[in-house]
Structure formats: C-alpha cells, structure tokens
C-alpha cells in the first residue's frame, strides 16, 4: 500500500509505543457537534488504532475496508451488530466485527462513553457508510483531534 499524501505515520520513530489512555481521555471536550470525537494512536497500513468519545447515539453504519475491534473504557450503551439483537456494553468489554457488518449504538446509558478502536487493516477516516444516507456523512459522524 502506498501512503496517502499528507498522511504521517504516528509511530515512526520506533517500532513500539506506549499510550496513557487515562491521560488522553481527560483532554476530550465535554460536548461536540459530531457524534464522536477521536484521537488516532497509530496509523499504520496494517492497522490503525484510536481512542474516541461517543457523545450521541450512532445510527446504523458499516466500514467497507476493515474489520474492527472495540474496547469499552468507560460508560455504558446499547450496541447492535449484524443480526444480533441490541445488547448492553460497558467497561472492560470488547466487541469484534468484520467489514461490511452493520453496527451502531442506539442509546447511551452512561456518560462519558470512551472506547478504543483497532481497525485491521487501517481504516481511512472517510470509511463510514450509513445504511440510511440521510443519517449523516463521515464529517458529521466524527471529528478528529490532533
């Protein structure tokens, strides 16, 4: 894979990194205009990782280029994926789904809701496809932090 113009790899200086997730989540804003705000941790071709806060329920959507692993750090929500009925998720739980699996969070039960996402291979930030296109765009879905 060739690197996109303007994209800088976040872990270039060494073949490893350590992240203080508690410190990172404390820097997120209390409110947002988008459904999510995220901060990339790694951005390699093979996989990308990010921590994000969910501010509003997320409508049904999928990703066309990658599988996704989600780890709940804090908060509680109802979640659905594939043909599974919605279920509650909370801290310490990990979810996994393959590309093209429709998923979303219809209700946030406890704030703040923070998650870590690992996408394999790397997910381009624009790879958010809403089942109902009227539900939004990648720009209305997530705001990236530097």
N, C-alpha and C positions, 0 to 999 in steps of 0.2 A: 504494500500500500504506500502511496506517496503522501507526504504530509501536505495538508492544505496551506495555501498562502496565509500568512498572518497567524497561524496556529503555532503556539510554542508549547513544547512538552513541559509539563510541570515538574517532572523528576528527571532532569538532565544531568545534574552534577554528579550523581552517584546512582548505583543500581538498587538503592533502597531508600526508604524514608519512614519517618515516624510522625504521626499526627495526634495532637492533643484535641480530641473531639469535644471534650467539655469546654475547653477554652474557645474553640471555634464557634460552637453553638451560642455562646454568650455574646457574640458580636452581631448576631442577626437582629434585624429590626423587629419591633413589636407588631407592626402592621405592614401590609404590602398591597399593591394594586393588582398583582398577579396571584394566581392560585398557590404558587410555590416560589421560594427563593432558594437558590442553590449555590454552593461553592464547590468547584472542582478540586479534587485532591490529587488525582492522577489523570493523565490524558494520553495514554499510550495507544498505539494502533490495536494491540491485542486486547486491551481492556481499559475502561475509564471508571473512575470512582469519584463520588461526590457525596457531600452531606447536604441535606436540604430540610427546610421547614415547610410544612403544609399549613397554609392559612385558611383555605376554603375547601369545601368538598370538591373532588376531582371527578369529572364526567368520564364515561367510558372512552378509552383510547387504547392504542397499541403502538408498538415500535416495530418497524419493518426490517431493521438491520442487526438487532442484537437480542440476546437473552438478558434477563435482569434478575439480580439478587437484591432484595430489600431487607435491611435490618432495622427494626424499630428501636430507637434510642430512648424516646420519651413520648408521653401522650398515649391516647387510645383512639381508635377509629374503627368503623366498619369498612371492610375491604371485600372486593369481589375479583375473581379472575376466572377466565374460561367459563365453563358451565357450572361452576361451583356456586352454591348459594352464598350471599354475603355473610361474613363472619367477623367477629371482633378480633383486633390485633392490638398488642401492647408491647411494652419494653421487653427486650430480650428475644423477641420472636423474629424469625427470618422467613421470608417468602421467596419463592423462585417461580419464574415462568419463562417460557420460550418466546422468541419473537413471534409476532402476529397474535399473541394471546391478548384478548381484550381484558382490561382491568381498570379499576378505579376505586375511589373512596367516596361513597355517597354521604357519609356522616362523620364528622369529627366529634368524638365523645369527650375528649380531654385535651386541653392545650397545655403547653406547646407540644406540637407533634413534630418530632425530628426523626429523620431516617437517614441511613447510609445506603447508597445505591452503588452496586458494581455491575457494569454492563460489559458483556463479552460477545463479540469484540466491541471496541469503542463505539459509543453511541454519539452521533452528531447531535448537538442541541436541537436541531430542527426536526429530528425524527420523532415527532409526536403527531400521531394521526388520530383525530377524533372520529368516533363512529358516526356521530352527528356533526357534520362540519359547522353547524351553527353554534356549537358549544365553545368554539374558540380557535385560536391559532397557537403555534409554538410561542409566539411573542406574548400572548395573553396568558399562557399557561405558566411560564417560568421566567423569572428574572435572574440572570447570572450575576454573582458577586465576583469581584476580582480577588 
